[in-house]
Each structure stands twice: as structure tokens, then as C-alpha cells.
Amino acid sequence: MVSMARRLTLRELTDSDGREPASKRFGWRRALLAALLAGLAVSLCLVRVWARTEVVRMGYDLRAAGESQRSLVVERDRLRRELAALKTPERIERLARGKLGMKEPSPAQRYSPR
């Protein structure tokens, strides 16, 4: 079987001005451009995944803060009721008479404006 292929000379492989063909000459530039574009695409995907992860994390933090706020409101209300119970005049009078030994002032001890 006879091969129809022939050997090409260096002159035939290059352009008429002696340079390599444009397809060979810019091959590494195209590869570099493709690598840069791929790197940019991967970077954008990573930023998107990071941003979505942050949104989810913040959602969890927000829910935890809301639960904490609700429990603090309940505690505040309980403390306000307790304070109101401690400030009742009946309780204060009972403590004054029982623990402190206080009694009503006599008419001579009462304040009289001059």
C-alpha cells in the first residue's frame, strides 16, 4: 500500500513571512485565557456557596437570638410581677411591724406643721 502522505518542509509549516501559523502561535494564549476564565468561574461559584452558607448561618443565629429574646421577655415579666408583689403596702407594713418592731406613731409623735 502506497502512502499518499508526503513530508512537509519547515517552510510549508510556517506562514509566508517565516512565522508559525496563528493557530500554533496563539495556542498558549488561548490555553491561558481558558484557564483564567475557568478560575474566574470557580471563584464565582465559591463566592456564591460562601454567601449562601453565611445566609443560612445568619438565619440560625437570628432564630437563636429570637428564642433568647422571648425567654428574656418572659423572665422580665416574671421579675416585674415579683417586684410588684414585694412593693405592696400590706407586705411592707407586715415586715415593718414583724421584723423591725415598728408601730403606729402616737398622736404626740405625729408630724404637725407649725
Contacts in CASP RR format, 6 or more apart in sequence:
PFRMAT RR
TARGET T0000
AUTHOR 0000-0000-0000
METHOD contacts of the structure
MODEL  1
MVSMARRLTLRELTDSDGREPASKRFGWRRALLAALLAGLAVSLCLVRVW
ARTEVVRMGYDLRAAGESQRSLVVERDRLRRELAALKTPERIERLARGKL
GMKEPSPAQRYSPR
11 18 0 8 1.000
13 20 0 8 1.000
13 21 0 8 1.000
14 20 0 8 1.000
14 21 0 8 1.000
15 21 0 8 1.000
15 22 0 8 1.000
19 25 0 8 1.000
85 91 0 8 1.000
96 102 0 8 1.000
97 103 0 8 1.000
END
